[in-house]
Amino acid sequence: MNNENKKILQIALPSIVSNITVPLLGLIDVSIVGHLGSAAYIGAIAVGGMLFNIIYWIFGFLRMGTGGMTSQAYGAHDMNEVMRLLMRSATVGLLIALAIIILQYPIELIAFTLIDTTPEIEKLSALYFRICVWGAPAVLGLYSFSGWFIGMQNSRFPMFVAITQNIVNILVSLLLVYGFDMKIEGVAIGTLTAQYAGLFMAMGLWFHYYGKLRKRTHFRHFYNREAMVRFFQVNRDIFFRTVCLVAVTMFFTSAGASQGEVILAVNTLLMQLFTLFSYIMDGFAYAGEALTGKYIGANNRPALHQMVKQLFGWGIGLSLVFTLLYGLGGEAFLALLTNEVHVIQAADTYFYWVLAIPLAGFAAFLFDGIFIGATATHMMLRAMLIASISFFLIYFGCREMMGNHALWLAFITYLILRGIMQGYLGRKIILP
């Protein structure tokens, strides 16, 4: 194994371990409510989770922008800027979190006005939202720390945090749901508890291993105009790119919900397989992000191009493996998530779309990491805009003829176009 592959794996493998706990946690939540006797509980988890995707994904720039800029500062050996980036990100994250908590009631009202679902699912989802919204400071604070750690080429700390966070979540959720019969509120409290456990652990790791950087804190340079303009320009592009991502994801769930509880449950279960693949590919995207920023900061173009070549080799190989795994065992996997026979039978009709996900989507994930590390966020935004517009055009053009199949066709096409457009727009970065 060459040196570049080792560097990729040193960052990617801990990231995969930490990322895989996220879909596993989602699977546990779905599995817990999937055995409570009603498809409405599965739908409530889907809608409740979507609400927080809408909120938190939009502010994902706190992780992505921080990671990209920190990796470049690290490559340039500018430790003062490394420290200032963490301070800027954490400060912005705290202000956003306070705004979310203050505005939680109008956010809830607007969300359920836009989401087309049944009264029972809306009631359960609202209960989930009102509990988990208090975790906003923890979630956004952890975004800043996770991005900073990855920018410092350290994906082990996010892994430690994610593992601890998810163990706490699973244990507390199981205890409250099955021990105290709390059902959907038990899952919500488990999530909230784990969010703060993760933040406190991240802070503890930072103080123990990076505390010496506190001497690099110079508040007179914290609001440097040029640095702040760059910080918000990069994060503005990531923000609008994420708005597009959230719009597609929100519409996918909402369109499924409008077709009834069974279709919503089917789409939720099938999307768990996409989520599993996406978080594994994100591990390699994080490696691409950290190493791209490091090499650009150090002005080492040959190493950058070699890393990109190796990164896509891993992407193609993993996509083929996942296609094979889903083809052989995907349907049996769905049976582990729910004992609702009619939901499983309905899922068979749409399962072949899942087989297309790995090869259709791997390039989009890897390019995201490369573009973020290069802070070439405007090109990433342009590619996302084109793909998102195509998603809606395909769905509305085919829904009368294809029904829920149109939704899946639009989603697969959206993934393919993201990768193609990013490759075209970013060719000056990725080609020698």
C-alpha positions as CSV (number, residue, x, y, z in Angstrom):
1,M,0.0,0.0,0.0
2,N,1.5,3.3,-1.0
3,N,1.9,6.3,1.3
4,E,-1.0,8.2,-0.1
5,N,-3.4,5.3,0.5
6,K,-2.2,5.1,4.1
7,K,-2.9,8.8,4.6
8,I,-6.4,8.4,3.2
9,L,-7.1,5.4,5.4
10,Q,-5.7,7.0,8.5
11,I,-8.4,9.7,8.2
12,A,-11.1,7.7,6.4
13,L,-11.3,4.6,8.7
14,P,-11.9,6.4,12.0
15,S,-14.4,8.6,10.1
16,I,-16.2,5.5,8.8
17,V,-16.4,4.1,12.3
18,S,-17.9,7.3,13.6
19,N,-20.2,7.8,10.7
20,I,-21.5,4.3,10.6
21,T,-22.8,4.8,14.1
22,V,-25.1,7.5,12.8
23,P,-27.1,5.3,10.4
24,L,-26.9,2.4,13.0
25,L,-28.4,4.8,15.5
26,G,-31.2,5.6,13.0
27,L,-31.7,1.9,12.4
28,I,-32.0,1.3,16.1
29,D,-34.6,4.1,16.4
30,V,-36.6,2.8,13.5
31,S,-36.3,-0.8,14.8
32,I,-37.5,0.2,18.3
33,V,-40.6,2.0,17.0
34,G,-41.0,-0.5,14.2
35,H,-42.1,-3.1,16.8
36,L,-44.6,-0.9,18.6
37,G,-47.5,-2.1,16.4
38,S,-48.1,0.8,14.0
39,A,-46.5,2.1,10.9
40,A,-47.3,5.6,12.2
41,Y,-44.3,5.4,14.6
42,I,-42.0,4.7,11.7
43,G,-43.4,7.7,9.9
44,A,-43.1,9.9,13.0
45,I,-39.4,9.1,13.3
46,A,-39.0,9.9,9.5
47,V,-40.8,13.2,9.8
48,G,-39.3,14.1,13.1
49,G,-35.8,13.3,11.8
50,M,-36.5,15.3,8.7
51,L,-37.4,18.4,10.7
52,F,-34.0,18.4,12.3
53,N,-32.3,17.6,9.0
54,I,-34.0,20.8,7.8
55,I,-32.7,22.7,10.7
56,Y,-29.2,21.3,11.3
57,W,-28.2,20.4,7.7
58,I,-28.7,24.0,6.7
59,F,-26.0,25.0,9.3
60,G,-23.7,22.1,8.3
61,F,-21.2,24.8,7.1
62,L,-20.1,25.0,10.8
63,R,-18.5,21.6,10.2
64,M,-17.7,21.7,6.5
65,G,-16.4,25.2,6.3
66,T,-14.5,24.9,9.5
67,G,-12.9,21.7,8.3
68,G,-11.8,23.0,4.9
69,M,-10.4,26.3,6.2
70,T,-8.7,24.7,9.2
71,S,-7.0,22.1,7.0
72,Q,-5.6,24.8,4.8
73,A,-4.3,26.8,7.8
74,Y,-2.8,23.6,9.2
75,G,-1.0,22.8,5.9
76,A,0.4,26.4,5.9
77,H,1.5,25.9,9.6
78,D,-0.6,29.0,10.7
79,M,-1.6,27.9,14.2
80,N,-2.9,31.3,15.1
81,E,-5.5,31.1,12.3
82,V,-6.2,27.5,13.2
83,M,-7.3,28.7,16.7
84,R,-9.2,31.7,15.4
85,L,-11.3,29.4,13.0
86,L,-12.5,27.3,15.9
87,M,-13.4,30.4,17.9
88,R,-15.3,31.9,15.0
89,S,-17.2,28.7,14.2
90,A,-18.2,28.0,17.8
91,T,-19.4,31.6,18.4
92,V,-21.5,31.6,15.2
93,G,-22.9,28.1,16.2
94,L,-23.9,29.2,19.7
95,L,-25.7,32.3,18.3
96,I,-27.6,30.2,15.8
97,A,-28.6,27.6,18.4
98,L,-30.0,30.3,20.7
99,A,-32.1,31.6,17.8
100,I,-33.4,28.1,17.1
101,I,-34.5,27.7,20.7
102,I,-36.1,31.1,20.8
103,L,-38.0,30.5,17.5
104,Q,-38.9,26.9,18.1
105,Y,-42.7,27.5,18.1
106,P,-42.9,29.4,14.8
107,I,-40.4,26.8,13.3
108,E,-42.7,24.0,14.3
109,L,-45.8,25.8,13.0
110,I,-44.2,26.5,9.6
111,A,-42.8,22.9,9.4
112,F,-46.1,21.2,9.9
113,T,-47.8,23.6,7.5
114,L,-45.4,22.6,4.8
115,I,-45.3,18.8,5.5
116,D,-48.3,16.8,4.2
117,T,-48.9,14.0,6.6
118,T,-51.6,12.3,8.7
119,P,-52.8,13.8,12.0
120,E,-51.4,10.9,14.0
121,I,-47.9,11.2,12.5
122,E,-48.0,15.0,13.0
123,K,-48.9,14.6,16.7
124,L,-46.1,12.1,17.3
125,S,-43.6,14.1,15.3
126,A,-44.4,17.3,17.1
127,L,-43.7,15.6,20.4
128,Y,-40.4,14.4,19.2
129,F,-39.5,17.9,17.9
130,R,-40.4,19.7,21.2
131,I,-38.0,17.5,23.1
132,C,-35.1,17.3,20.7
133,V,-35.0,21.0,19.8
134,W,-33.3,21.7,23.2
135,G,-30.2,19.9,21.8
136,A,-29.4,22.7,19.3
137,P,-26.4,24.1,21.3
138,A,-24.9,20.7,21.6
139,V,-25.4,19.7,18.0
140,L,-24.1,22.9,16.5
141,G,-21.2,23.1,19.0
142,L,-20.2,19.6,18.0
143,Y,-20.3,20.6,14.4
144,S,-17.6,23.1,15.0
145,F,-15.4,20.8,17.0
146,S,-15.8,17.9,14.5
147,G,-14.9,20.1,11.6
148,W,-11.9,21.5,13.4
149,F,-10.6,18.1,14.4
150,I,-10.9,16.8,10.9
151,G,-9.1,19.9,9.6
152,M,-6.3,19.1,12.0
153,Q,-6.0,15.6,10.3
154,N,-7.5,14.0,13.5
155,S,-10.5,11.9,12.7
156,R,-10.0,9.8,15.8
157,F,-11.6,12.3,18.2
158,P,-14.9,12.6,16.2
159,M,-14.9,8.8,16.2
160,F,-14.5,8.6,20.0
161,V,-17.3,11.2,20.4
162,A,-19.6,9.5,18.0
163,I,-19.2,6.1,19.6
164,T,-19.9,7.4,23.1
165,Q,-22.8,9.5,21.8
166,N,-24.5,6.6,20.1
167,I,-24.0,4.2,23.0
168,V,-25.6,6.7,25.3
169,N,-28.5,7.2,22.8
170,I,-29.2,3.6,22.4
171,L,-29.0,2.7,26.1
172,V,-31.2,5.6,27.2
173,S,-33.8,5.1,24.4
174,L,-34.1,1.4,25.1
175,L,-34.4,2.0,28.8
176,L,-37.1,4.7,28.4
177,V,-39.1,2.9,25.7
178,Y,-39.1,-0.6,27.1
179,G,-38.4,0.1,30.7
180,F,-40.8,3.1,31.2
181,D,-43.1,2.7,28.2
182,M,-42.4,6.2,27.0
183,K,-42.5,5.3,23.3
184,I,-41.7,8.2,20.9
185,E,-40.8,10.6,23.8
186,G,-38.3,8.0,25.1
187,V,-36.5,7.9,21.8
188,A,-36.4,11.7,21.8
189,I,-35.0,12.0,25.3
190,G,-32.4,9.4,24.5
191,T,-31.3,11.5,21.5
192,L,-31.2,14.7,23.6
193,T,-29.1,13.1,26.3
194,A,-26.6,11.8,23.8
195,Q,-26.2,15.1,22.1
196,Y,-24.9,16.8,25.2
197,A,-22.8,13.8,26.2
198,G,-21.0,14.2,22.8
199,L,-20.4,17.9,23.2
200,F,-18.9,17.6,26.7
201,M,-16.7,14.8,25.5
202,A,-15.4,16.9,22.6
203,M,-14.7,19.8,24.8
204,G,-12.8,17.5,27.2
205,L,-10.7,16.0,24.5
206,W,-9.8,19.5,23.1
207,F,-8.7,20.9,26.5
208,H,-6.6,17.8,27.2
209,Y,-4.9,17.5,23.9
210,Y,-5.0,20.9,22.3
211,G,-5.2,23.1,25.4
212,K,-1.8,24.6,24.7
213,L,-3.3,26.4,21.7
214,R,-5.1,28.7,24.1
215,K,-2.0,30.9,24.1
216,R,-2.6,31.4,20.4
217,T,-5.9,33.2,21.2
218,H,-5.6,36.9,20.2
219,F,-9.0,38.5,20.3
220,R,-7.8,41.6,18.5
221,H,-7.4,39.5,15.4
222,F,-10.5,37.4,15.9
223,Y,-12.7,39.8,13.8
224,N,-10.0,40.5,11.1
225,R,-12.1,41.9,8.3
226,E,-10.5,40.0,5.4
227,A,-10.6,36.7,7.3
228,M,-14.2,37.2,8.4
229,V,-15.2,38.0,4.8
230,R,-13.6,34.7,3.6
231,F,-15.2,32.8,6.4
232,F,-18.7,33.9,5.5
233,Q,-18.2,33.7,1.7
234,V,-17.2,30.0,2.0
235,N,-20.0,29.3,4.5
236,R,-22.5,31.2,2.4
237,D,-22.0,28.9,-0.5
238,I,-22.1,25.8,1.7
239,F,-25.3,27.2,3.3
240,F,-27.1,27.6,0.0
241,R,-25.8,24.2,-1.2
242,T,-27.2,22.7,1.9
243,V,-30.5,24.4,1.4
244,C,-30.8,22.6,-1.9
245,L,-29.9,19.3,-0.3
246,V,-32.5,19.8,2.4
247,A,-35.1,20.8,-0.1
248,V,-34.6,17.6,-2.0
249,T,-34.6,15.4,1.1
250,M,-37.6,17.2,2.7
251,F,-39.5,16.9,-0.5
252,F,-38.6,13.2,-0.9
253,T,-40.1,12.5,2.6
254,S,-43.1,14.8,2.1
255,A,-43.9,13.3,-1.3
256,G,-43.8,9.8,0.3
257,A,-46.0,10.9,3.2
258,S,-48.6,12.3,0.9
259,Q,-49.1,8.8,-0.6
260,G,-50.0,7.3,2.8
261,E,-48.4,5.7,5.8
262,V,-47.3,2.6,4.0
263,I,-45.4,4.4,1.2
264,L,-43.8,6.7,3.8
265,A,-42.7,3.7,5.8
266,V,-41.4,2.0,2.7
267,N,-39.3,5.0,1.6
268,T,-38.0,5.5,5.1
269,L,-36.8,1.9,5.3
270,L,-35.2,1.9,1.8
271,M,-33.5,5.2,2.6
272,Q,-31.8,3.6,5.5
273,L,-29.7,1.7,3.0
274,F,-28.8,4.9,1.2
275,T,-27.9,6.4,4.6
276,L,-25.7,3.5,5.4
277,F,-23.7,3.9,2.1
278,S,-23.6,7.6,2.3
279,Y,-22.0,7.7,5.8
280,I,-19.3,5.2,4.7
281,M,-18.5,7.3,1.6
282,D,-18.5,10.4,3.8
283,G,-15.6,8.8,5.7
284,F,-13.5,9.0,2.4
285,A,-14.9,12.4,1.7
286,Y,-13.6,13.6,5.0
287,A,-10.2,12.2,4.1
288,G,-10.4,14.0,0.8
289,E,-11.4,17.2,2.6
290,A,-8.6,17.1,5.1
291,L,-5.8,16.1,2.7
292,T,-7.0,18.5,-0.1
293,G,-6.9,21.4,2.3
294,K,-3.5,20.4,3.7
295,Y,-1.9,20.0,0.3
296,I,-3.4,23.3,-1.0
297,G,-2.3,25.1,2.2
298,A,1.3,23.6,1.7
299,N,1.1,24.4,-2.1
300,N,1.8,20.7,-2.9
301,R,-0.1,20.1,-6.2
302,P,1.5,16.7,-7.1
303,A,0.5,15.2,-3.8
304,L,-3.0,16.6,-4.3
305,H,-3.5,15.0,-7.7
306,Q,-2.1,11.7,-6.5
307,M,-4.5,11.7,-3.5
308,V,-7.5,12.4,-5.7
309,K,-6.6,9.5,-8.0
310,Q,-6.3,7.1,-5.0
311,L,-9.5,8.4,-3.4
312,F,-11.6,7.6,-6.5
313,G,-10.1,4.2,-6.7
314,W,-11.5,3.5,-3.2
315,G,-14.8,5.1,-4.2
316,I,-15.3,2.8,-7.2
317,G,-14.3,-0.3,-5.3
318,L,-16.6,0.4,-2.4
319,S,-19.5,1.1,-4.7
320,L,-19.2,-2.3,-6.4
321,V,-19.0,-4.0,-3.0
322,F,-22.2,-2.3,-1.7
323,T,-24.1,-3.0,-4.9
324,L,-23.3,-6.7,-4.4
325,L,-24.2,-6.6,-0.7
326,Y,-27.5,-5.0,-1.3
327,G,-28.3,-7.4,-4.1
328,L,-27.6,-10.4,-1.9
329,G,-28.9,-9.4,1.5
330,G,-30.8,-6.1,1.3
331,E,-34.3,-7.5,1.5
332,A,-33.4,-9.7,4.5
333,F,-32.0,-6.6,6.1
334,L,-35.3,-4.8,5.8
335,A,-37.0,-7.6,7.7
336,L,-34.7,-6.8,10.7
337,L,-36.1,-3.3,10.9
338,T,-39.8,-4.0,11.0
339,N,-42.2,-6.9,11.4
340,E,-45.0,-5.1,9.5
341,V,-45.5,-7.6,6.6
342,H,-47.4,-5.3,4.4
343,V,-44.6,-2.7,4.6
344,I,-42.0,-5.3,3.6
345,Q,-44.1,-6.5,0.7
346,A,-44.6,-3.0,-0.6
347,A,-40.8,-2.3,-0.3
348,D,-40.1,-5.2,-2.7
349,T,-41.7,-3.2,-5.5
350,Y,-39.1,-0.4,-5.2
351,F,-36.0,-2.3,-4.1
352,Y,-34.2,-2.3,-7.4
353,W,-33.7,1.5,-7.1
354,V,-31.6,0.8,-4.0
355,L,-29.2,-1.2,-6.1
356,A,-28.4,1.8,-8.3
357,I,-27.5,4.1,-5.3
358,P,-23.8,3.2,-4.8
359,L,-22.5,3.6,-8.4
360,A,-24.9,6.6,-8.9
361,G,-23.8,8.5,-5.8
362,F,-20.2,7.8,-4.9
363,A,-18.6,10.6,-7.0
364,A,-20.9,13.3,-5.5
365,F,-19.7,12.4,-2.0
366,L,-16.0,12.4,-2.9
367,F,-16.2,15.6,-4.8
368,D,-17.9,17.3,-1.9
369,G,-14.9,16.5,0.3
370,I,-12.4,17.7,-2.3
371,F,-14.3,20.9,-3.0
372,I,-14.7,21.7,0.7
373,G,-11.0,21.1,1.4
374,A,-10.1,23.4,-1.6
375,T,-12.8,25.9,-0.3
376,A,-14.0,25.8,-3.9
377,T,-17.5,26.0,-2.5
378,H,-19.0,28.2,-5.3
379,M,-18.5,25.4,-7.9
380,M,-20.0,22.9,-5.5
381,L,-23.1,25.1,-5.1
382,R,-23.5,25.4,-8.9
383,A,-23.4,21.7,-9.3
384,M,-26.0,21.2,-6.6
385,L,-28.3,23.8,-8.1
386,I,-28.3,22.0,-11.5
387,A,-28.9,18.6,-9.9
388,S,-31.7,19.8,-7.6
389,I,-33.6,21.5,-10.4
390,S,-33.3,18.3,-12.4
391,F,-34.7,16.3,-9.4
392,F,-37.9,18.4,-9.3
393,L,-38.3,18.5,-13.1
394,I,-38.1,14.7,-13.4
395,Y,-40.5,14.0,-10.5
396,F,-43.2,16.4,-11.6
397,G,-42.8,15.3,-15.2
398,C,-43.2,11.6,-14.4
399,R,-45.3,11.3,-11.2
400,E,-48.6,10.8,-13.0
401,M,-47.3,7.9,-15.0
402,M,-44.8,6.4,-12.5
403,G,-46.1,7.3,-9.0
404,N,-43.6,6.6,-6.3
405,H,-41.1,5.2,-8.9
406,A,-40.9,8.8,-10.2
407,L,-39.6,9.9,-6.9
408,W,-36.8,7.3,-6.9
409,L,-35.9,8.0,-10.6
410,A,-35.6,11.7,-9.8
411,F,-33.4,10.9,-6.7
412,I,-31.0,8.6,-8.6
413,T,-30.7,11.1,-11.5
414,Y,-30.0,13.8,-9.0
415,L,-27.1,11.9,-7.5
416,I,-25.6,11.1,-10.9
417,L,-25.8,14.8,-12.1
418,R,-24.1,16.0,-8.9
419,G,-21.1,13.9,-9.6
420,I,-20.9,14.7,-13.3
421,M,-21.2,18.5,-12.8
422,Q,-18.7,18.6,-9.9
423,G,-16.2,16.7,-12.0
424,Y,-16.7,19.1,-14.9
425,L,-16.6,22.3,-12.9
426,G,-13.7,21.1,-10.7
427,R,-11.5,19.7,-13.4
428,K,-8.8,22.3,-12.8
429,I,-8.5,21.1,-9.2
430,I,-8.5,17.4,-9.8
431,L,-6.5,17.1,-13.0
432,P,-2.7,17.6,-13.2
